[in-house]
Amino acid sequence: HGNLNVPQSYRTANGLGLGEWVQSQRMLRRGKQRFGKLTEEQIARLDSIGMIWENRAEAAWKRGLAAAKQYRQQNGNLQVPVDYKNKDGFALGGWIKHTRTRYHKGLLNQEQISQLEALDMIWDAQAARWEACYRQICCCGKPQGERNLPEGKLQAWLTHQRALYHQG
């Protein structure tokens, strides 16, 4: 496969649980296994064949964070459309959406939260969109003067707000 980014469930043709073994080596190096320890020689040997010491989740986090930083740098915000992919094909929009979900479920650690807040992450995209539309309406005039509103999304938003109002 050309790398050692082995899925944990991967088994070789003869049934060896290579993915589990690689994950075990990572945990041994971190001191998270009850028994055993990797020697410096074993670490050097694994390094020499391209061992990836981060697990797949850590590597995915780094890739997503790097893409988010780049997007923020280019666009000035992290309001990433859900279907957005960067030039490398990384689905940043999906990553942001998934990360927000993990945040609301309490599944992000404080370091991850801090890294994203340093990029001005908006945790509640729906509330942010509502505020942006509300501010835009305030700039365009009172809602009764709807003819002053720009065509498109803002009028649709206002129509939706009225429908919600009438639904109680």
N, C-alpha and C positions, 0 to 999 in steps of 0.2 A: 504493500500500500504506500510505501515511500515515507512513512512517518510512524511515530510511536504514540499517536493520539488514538489509542485503542479503546473502543467502547467496552465497558465493564462486562457486558454479556458475551463478548466475542470469544469464540472457541475455534481452535485450529482444526484442520481436516481430521487429525487423529484424536480430537476430543479434549486437547489441553485447554484449560480455562485461562487463556493468555490475558484476557481483559482483567480478570480477577487478580491474576499474579501481578500485573503492572500496577494496579491500584494498591495492592498490598505493599509493593516496593515504595510507593509514595508515602503510605502511612508509616512504614518502618522508618523512613528517613525523617519524618516529622516527629517520631517518637510516640505515635498514636496506636501502636500495636503493643499488646501486653507482653508478648514474647518476641525476642529477636531484635537485632539492630543491624543496619547496613554498615559495612566497613568502608573506609575511605577508598579502598581499592575497588569495591563493588560499585560505589557511587561513580568513580572515575570511569569504570568500564561501561556503565549504563550511559553516562554522559557522552562517551566516545561514539555511541551508536544513536545519539539524538534523543535520549530520554526526555520526555516532557514531564516535569515534576508537578505542574499544576494539574488539578483534575479538570475534567471537561467543563464543569460549571464555572470554575475560576477562569479558565481560558475564554469561555463565552462572555463572562462579565467584562474582562479586559477588552475584548473585541468590541462589545457593545458600548462601553464607556469611551473608548477611543473614537468610535463613529459618532457618538453623541457630542463629544468635544469638537470634532471637526464640523459637524452640522451647526453647532452653536456659534462657532467662529465665523462660518460663512453666512449664517442667516440671522444672527443676533438673538436667537431664542431656541427653545426646544419644543416648539409647537409643530411637531413632526406629523405630517399626514400618515394615517395608519398604513397606507399601502406604499409608503416611500421606501425605496432601496437606494443605497449610495452607489457610487460608480464601481465599487468592488462587488456589488450584488448583495451586500448585507442588508437584511430587512430591518432597518432601524425603526421604522414606524411600528412594526410588530413587537420589536424588542422594548420600545418605550411603553407600549400598551401593556405588555406582559409585566414589565417592571413596576408600573403603576399598580397593577393588580396585586403583585407580591407585596408592595408597600402597604396597601390597604389591609392585607391579610396579616401584616406584621412579620413578613418573611425576609425583609432586608435587614442587614446589620447596620449599626450606626455609621460605620465607615462608608458603606455603600450610599446611605442616605446623604451623608455629608458631601461625598464626591458629586452626587447629582445636584444637591442644593447649591453647590459652588458654581454650577452651570445654570442656575435659576430654573430648576426643574419645577414644573407645575404639576402638582399631585392630583388635582381635580380638574381635568381638562374641560368637563362639561360646565362647571362653575366659571372657569376662566372664559369660555366662549360666551356664556351668558353676560358676564361683566363687560366683555369687549363689545357685544351688540348693544348693551344698555348705554355704554359710553358713546358709541357711535350715534345712537338715536338722540342722546342729549346734545350732541354736536350738530345734528341735522335739523333740530327743531323738535317741537312737541309731537307726540304720536298722532294727535289730531291732524297735524299738517303732514300726513303721510305722503302727499304728493311731492314733498321736498326730499323724501328718502331716495337714496340710490336704488336702482333696480336690483333685483336678485335676492341674495341671501338675507339681507337685512329686512326686506319686506316679508320674506318667508318666515323669518324669526318672529317678527311682530305678529303675523297672522297666527303662528303657533302659540304665542303667548296669550292672544285673545281666546283661542280655542281652549287652552288650559284653564283660563279664567272662567269660561262658561261651563267647563266640566267641574268646576269647584276646586 
